[in-house]
Amino acid sequence: MLNGHCESLPKERVVLELLEDAKPTAELADALMKLSQMGYRIALDDFVYEQHLDALIRCANIVKIDVQQLNPAQIEEHAKVLKGFGVELLAEKIETHDEYEFCKKLGFTYFQGYFTSRPRVIEGFRVPADRITTMRLVAKLHDPDVQISELEELIKRDPGLCYKLLLYINSSSCGLKNQIASIRQAAVLVGLSKLRTWVGLLGFGAIKDKSPELVVTANVRAKMCELLATKSGHKDSDQYLTLGLFSLLDAFADCPMEQVLNLVPLADPITEALLESSGPLAWALQCVLDYEQANWEAVNSTGIDPQLISQAYLEAVDWTGQIMDELSQLDE
């Protein structure tokens, strides 16, 4: 920042983050202000307010607060003071839905943590029927023995999903020359694998009261599991994709995994991997979870080329991003 090297970065694609141990000198404040005036977005990391930091706050767009570092009263006071500077607030290390709700009420804009990937278990809560129906539909479509006629009948039971699916297949994104009029025709032309993927994205994305990031995470996991299996020479890569996709069933259903699998039966190897982290498929999901959480020691001990793992992750992120962008256009 002080030497001007940041100016070589594309300002529309980066946020420049200043770590908490940076000394708030006048020289640093001037450099940040110059970058801000050039259009760069500035974030202050692990921020704990002190008056002598005002000069840095005035340069910032985002202030990140570690909710595990402060008590609720301190978080509330920080939110009150920082709002006066017109910055956006980011809550770091949110582990529970209660912490999320608390920060959301205080006016935080961004949230970082594992809370979206965990179920919000409420005593006496029953999984809504429409949510069970969606999960059963997606699970059935991932049955390797499902027939096209059976698949067509299942999708037709959800008119909204059927309409969106045909709308997407007939969009320019899919590049088909002729209009598709039925699910059967779509299955023949684009294949069952692609159809399963699209139904999973559309189905899970339609579940109410769930963050879109949960759908993104589920599909990144699914594609990364599939790619790891393929790149490692394993057969039945579709099963690996299914495992990754359903690794967040508990978060979608807001109940423990064991309970939701009683409602949505899956193949034994997938159930074994989800419940016990064992069986022939478990290695792939564990590798994905370790990579997701930056548990590098565990990732490097898998015996898989680290470069292959990184490549699988980047390909999965790119693949998911492209499809999510395409599907989001259906709602415009």
C-alpha positions as CSV (number, residue, x, y, z in Angstrom):
1,M,0.0,0.0,0.0
2,L,2.8,2.4,0.9
3,N,4.8,1.7,-2.2
4,G,1.9,2.0,-4.6
5,H,2.1,-1.7,-5.7
6,C,-1.7,-2.1,-5.0
7,E,-2.4,0.2,-8.0
8,S,-1.5,-2.6,-10.4
9,L,-4.5,-4.6,-9.2
10,P,-7.9,-4.2,-10.9
11,K,-10.0,-2.1,-8.5
12,E,-13.3,-3.6,-9.7
13,R,-12.1,-7.1,-8.6
14,V,-10.4,-6.7,-5.3
15,V,-10.9,-5.4,-1.8
16,L,-7.6,-4.2,-0.1
17,E,-7.6,-5.5,3.5
18,L,-5.5,-3.8,6.2
19,L,-4.6,-6.2,9.0
20,E,-5.1,-5.2,12.7
21,D,-1.4,-5.0,13.5
22,A,-0.7,-2.2,11.0
23,K,0.5,1.0,12.7
24,P,-2.0,3.9,12.0
25,T,0.6,6.4,10.8
26,A,-0.2,9.6,8.9
27,E,1.7,8.1,5.9
28,L,-0.5,5.0,5.9
29,A,-3.7,7.1,6.2
30,D,-2.6,9.2,3.2
31,A,-1.9,6.1,1.1
32,L,-5.2,4.6,2.0
33,M,-7.1,7.8,1.1
34,K,-5.3,8.0,-2.2
35,L,-6.3,4.4,-3.0
36,S,-9.9,5.1,-1.9
37,Q,-10.1,8.1,-4.2
38,M,-8.8,6.0,-7.0
39,G,-11.8,3.7,-6.5
40,Y,-10.3,0.9,-4.5
41,R,-12.4,-0.6,-1.7
42,I,-10.6,-0.7,1.7
43,A,-11.4,-3.2,4.5
44,L,-10.1,-3.0,8.1
45,D,-9.6,-6.5,9.6
46,D,-10.2,-7.7,13.2
47,F,-11.1,-4.2,14.1
48,V,-11.4,-3.0,17.7
49,Y,-12.3,0.7,18.0
50,E,-10.0,3.3,19.5
51,Q,-10.3,7.0,18.8
52,H,-6.8,7.3,17.3
53,L,-7.9,4.9,14.5
54,D,-10.5,7.4,13.1
55,A,-8.2,8.5,10.3
56,L,-8.1,4.9,9.0
57,I,-11.9,4.4,9.3
58,R,-12.5,7.5,7.2
59,C,-10.6,5.7,4.3
60,A,-12.4,2.4,4.7
61,N,-15.5,1.0,3.0
62,I,-15.8,-2.1,5.2
63,V,-14.9,-2.7,8.8
64,K,-14.6,-6.4,9.9
65,I,-15.4,-7.2,13.5
66,D,-14.6,-10.6,15.1
67,V,-17.7,-11.5,17.1
68,Q,-15.8,-14.0,19.2
69,Q,-13.4,-11.3,20.4
70,L,-16.0,-9.0,21.8
71,N,-19.0,-9.5,24.0
72,P,-22.5,-8.5,22.8
73,A,-22.5,-5.1,24.5
74,Q,-19.1,-4.3,22.9
75,I,-20.4,-5.4,19.5
76,E,-23.4,-3.2,19.8
77,E,-21.3,-0.2,20.9
78,H,-18.9,-0.8,17.9
79,A,-21.8,-0.9,15.5
80,K,-23.2,2.4,16.9
81,V,-19.9,4.2,16.6
82,L,-18.9,2.9,13.2
83,K,-22.3,3.7,11.6
84,G,-21.4,7.3,12.2
85,F,-18.5,6.9,9.7
86,G,-20.8,5.5,7.0
87,V,-18.9,2.2,6.6
88,E,-20.4,-1.2,6.0
89,L,-19.9,-3.7,8.8
90,L,-18.8,-7.3,8.4
91,A,-19.2,-9.9,11.2
92,E,-16.4,-12.4,11.3
93,K,-16.4,-15.9,12.8
94,I,-20.2,-16.3,13.1
95,E,-20.7,-19.8,14.4
96,T,-24.5,-19.8,15.2
97,H,-27.7,-18.6,13.7
98,D,-28.3,-16.6,16.9
99,E,-25.1,-14.7,16.4
100,Y,-26.1,-14.0,12.8
101,E,-29.5,-12.7,13.8
102,F,-28.0,-10.5,16.5
103,C,-25.5,-8.9,14.1
104,K,-28.1,-8.5,11.4
105,K,-30.4,-6.5,13.7
106,L,-27.4,-4.2,14.5
107,G,-27.1,-3.4,10.8
108,F,-24.2,-5.6,9.7
109,T,-24.1,-6.1,5.9
110,Y,-21.7,-9.0,5.5
111,F,-21.4,-12.2,7.5
112,Q,-18.5,-14.7,7.5
113,G,-18.4,-18.0,9.3
114,Y,-19.7,-21.6,9.2
115,F,-23.2,-20.8,10.4
116,T,-24.8,-21.1,7.0
117,S,-23.5,-24.7,6.6
118,R,-25.0,-25.9,9.9
119,P,-28.6,-26.8,10.7
120,R,-30.6,-24.5,13.0
121,V,-32.0,-27.2,15.3
122,I,-35.2,-26.1,17.1
123,E,-36.9,-28.4,19.6
124,G,-40.2,-29.6,18.3
125,F,-39.4,-28.4,14.7
126,R,-40.8,-30.4,11.9
127,V,-39.3,-30.3,8.5
128,P,-41.9,-28.6,6.1
129,A,-43.6,-31.0,3.7
130,D,-42.5,-29.0,0.6
131,R,-38.9,-29.1,1.8
132,I,-39.0,-32.9,2.2
133,T,-40.7,-33.2,-1.2
134,T,-37.9,-31.2,-2.9
135,M,-35.1,-33.2,-1.2
136,R,-36.8,-36.5,-2.1
137,L,-37.1,-35.4,-5.7
138,V,-33.5,-34.5,-6.0
139,A,-32.4,-37.7,-4.2
140,K,-34.5,-39.8,-6.5
141,L,-33.1,-38.1,-9.6
142,H,-29.6,-39.0,-8.4
143,D,-30.6,-42.7,-8.2
144,P,-28.3,-44.3,-10.9
145,D,-31.2,-46.7,-11.8
146,V,-33.8,-44.0,-12.4
147,Q,-35.6,-44.2,-15.8
148,I,-36.3,-41.3,-18.0
149,S,-40.1,-41.9,-17.8
150,E,-39.8,-41.9,-14.0
151,L,-37.7,-38.8,-14.0
152,E,-40.2,-37.0,-16.2
153,E,-43.1,-37.9,-13.9
154,L,-41.2,-36.8,-10.8
155,I,-40.4,-33.4,-12.2
156,K,-43.9,-32.8,-13.5
157,R,-45.2,-33.1,-9.9
158,D,-43.6,-29.7,-9.2
159,P,-45.0,-27.3,-11.9
160,G,-42.9,-24.4,-10.8
161,L,-39.7,-26.4,-11.0
162,C,-40.7,-28.0,-14.3
163,Y,-41.4,-24.5,-15.8
164,K,-38.1,-23.1,-14.6
165,L,-36.2,-26.1,-15.9
166,L,-37.7,-25.9,-19.4
167,L,-37.1,-22.1,-19.3
168,Y,-33.5,-22.6,-18.6
169,I,-33.0,-25.4,-21.1
170,N,-34.5,-23.2,-23.8
171,S,-32.4,-20.2,-22.9
172,S,-29.4,-19.1,-24.9
173,S,-27.1,-20.4,-22.1
174,C,-27.7,-24.0,-23.1
175,G,-27.0,-23.4,-26.8
176,L,-29.7,-25.8,-28.2
177,K,-30.9,-25.0,-31.7
178,N,-34.4,-26.3,-31.3
179,Q,-37.0,-25.5,-28.6
180,I,-37.5,-28.2,-26.0
181,A,-41.1,-29.0,-25.2
182,S,-40.8,-31.8,-22.6
183,I,-38.6,-33.1,-19.8
184,R,-38.2,-36.4,-21.8
185,Q,-36.9,-34.6,-24.8
186,A,-34.5,-32.6,-22.6
187,A,-33.2,-35.8,-21.0
188,V,-32.5,-37.3,-24.4
189,L,-30.8,-34.2,-25.8
190,V,-28.7,-33.0,-22.8
191,G,-28.4,-36.2,-20.8
192,L,-29.4,-37.3,-17.4
193,S,-26.3,-36.0,-15.7
194,K,-26.9,-32.4,-16.7
195,L,-30.6,-32.6,-15.9
196,R,-29.8,-33.9,-12.4
197,T,-27.5,-31.0,-11.8
198,W,-29.9,-28.4,-13.0
199,V,-32.8,-29.8,-11.0
200,G,-30.6,-29.9,-7.9
201,L,-29.7,-26.2,-8.3
202,L,-33.2,-25.1,-9.0
203,G,-34.8,-27.4,-6.4
204,F,-32.5,-26.5,-3.5
205,G,-32.4,-22.8,-4.6
206,A,-36.2,-22.7,-4.2
207,I,-36.1,-23.7,-0.5
208,K,-37.3,-20.7,1.4
209,D,-35.4,-19.0,4.2
210,K,-32.1,-20.3,3.1
211,S,-29.1,-18.3,2.0
212,P,-28.1,-18.6,-1.7
213,E,-24.6,-19.3,-0.4
214,L,-25.8,-22.6,1.0
215,V,-26.7,-23.7,-2.6
216,V,-23.3,-22.4,-3.8
217,T,-21.4,-24.4,-1.2
218,A,-23.4,-27.6,-1.8
219,N,-22.7,-27.4,-5.5
220,V,-19.0,-26.6,-5.2
221,R,-18.7,-29.6,-2.8
222,A,-20.6,-31.8,-5.3
223,K,-18.5,-30.8,-8.3
224,M,-15.2,-31.0,-6.4
225,C,-16.0,-34.5,-5.1
226,E,-16.8,-35.6,-8.6
227,L,-13.6,-34.1,-10.0
228,L,-11.5,-35.6,-7.3
229,A,-12.9,-39.0,-8.1
230,T,-12.4,-38.6,-11.8
231,K,-8.9,-37.2,-11.6
232,S,-7.9,-40.0,-9.1
233,G,-9.2,-42.7,-11.5
234,H,-12.3,-43.7,-9.4
235,K,-15.4,-45.0,-11.2
236,D,-19.0,-44.0,-10.4
237,S,-18.1,-40.3,-10.2
238,D,-21.9,-39.6,-10.1
239,Q,-22.0,-41.1,-6.7
240,Y,-19.3,-38.7,-5.5
241,L,-21.2,-35.7,-6.9
242,T,-24.4,-36.9,-5.1
243,L,-22.4,-37.2,-1.8
244,G,-21.1,-33.6,-2.1
245,L,-24.5,-32.2,-3.0
246,F,-26.2,-33.9,0.0
247,S,-23.5,-33.1,2.5
248,L,-25.6,-30.1,3.5
249,L,-28.9,-31.8,3.8
250,D,-29.0,-31.1,7.5
251,A,-28.6,-27.4,6.9
252,F,-31.3,-27.4,4.2
253,A,-33.7,-29.3,6.5
254,D,-32.7,-27.6,9.8
255,C,-32.5,-31.0,11.6
256,P,-29.7,-33.5,12.4
257,M,-28.3,-35.5,9.4
258,E,-29.5,-38.8,10.9
259,Q,-33.0,-37.6,11.1
260,V,-33.2,-36.1,7.6
261,L,-31.8,-39.3,6.1
262,N,-34.7,-41.2,7.6
263,L,-36.9,-38.9,5.5
264,V,-34.7,-38.9,2.4
265,P,-33.2,-42.3,1.8
266,L,-29.9,-42.4,-0.1
267,A,-27.7,-45.2,-1.3
268,D,-25.8,-47.0,1.5
269,P,-22.3,-45.8,0.5
270,I,-23.5,-42.2,0.6
271,T,-25.4,-42.6,3.9
272,E,-22.3,-44.2,5.4
273,A,-20.1,-41.3,4.3
274,L,-22.5,-38.7,5.6
275,L,-23.3,-40.3,9.0
276,E,-20.0,-42.0,9.9
277,S,-17.4,-40.5,7.6
278,S,-16.5,-44.0,6.5
279,G,-17.0,-46.3,3.5
280,P,-15.6,-46.1,-0.1
281,L,-16.7,-42.5,-0.8
282,A,-15.9,-40.8,2.5
283,W,-12.3,-39.8,1.5
284,A,-13.4,-37.4,-1.2
285,L,-15.9,-35.5,1.0
286,Q,-13.4,-35.3,3.9
287,C,-10.8,-33.9,1.5
288,V,-13.3,-31.3,0.3
289,L,-14.2,-30.3,3.9
290,D,-10.6,-30.0,4.9
291,Y,-9.8,-27.9,1.9
292,E,-12.9,-25.7,2.5
293,Q,-11.7,-25.0,6.1
294,A,-8.1,-24.5,5.1
295,N,-7.0,-27.6,7.1
296,W,-3.9,-27.9,5.1
297,E,-2.1,-30.5,7.2
298,A,-5.0,-32.9,6.6
299,V,-5.3,-32.0,2.9
300,N,-1.6,-32.7,2.4
301,S,-1.8,-36.1,4.2
302,T,-4.4,-37.5,1.7
303,G,-1.8,-38.9,-0.6
304,I,-3.4,-36.9,-3.5
305,D,-1.3,-34.4,-5.4
306,P,-2.1,-31.0,-3.8
307,Q,-2.1,-29.3,-7.2
308,L,-4.8,-31.7,-8.4
309,I,-6.9,-30.8,-5.3
310,S,-6.5,-27.1,-5.9
311,Q,-7.3,-27.5,-9.5
312,A,-10.5,-29.5,-8.6
313,Y,-11.6,-26.7,-6.2
314,L,-11.0,-23.9,-8.7
315,E,-12.8,-25.8,-11.5
316,A,-15.8,-26.5,-9.1
317,V,-16.0,-22.8,-8.1
318,D,-15.9,-21.7,-11.7
319,W,-18.5,-24.3,-12.8
320,T,-20.9,-23.4,-10.0
321,G,-20.5,-19.7,-10.6
322,Q,-21.3,-20.0,-14.3
323,I,-24.5,-22.0,-13.7
324,M,-25.6,-19.9,-10.8
325,D,-25.2,-16.8,-13.0
326,E,-27.2,-18.4,-15.7
327,L,-30.0,-19.5,-13.4
328,S,-30.2,-16.1,-11.7
329,Q,-31.1,-14.6,-15.1
330,L,-34.4,-16.6,-15.0
331,D,-35.6,-14.4,-12.1
332,E,-34.8,-11.1,-13.9
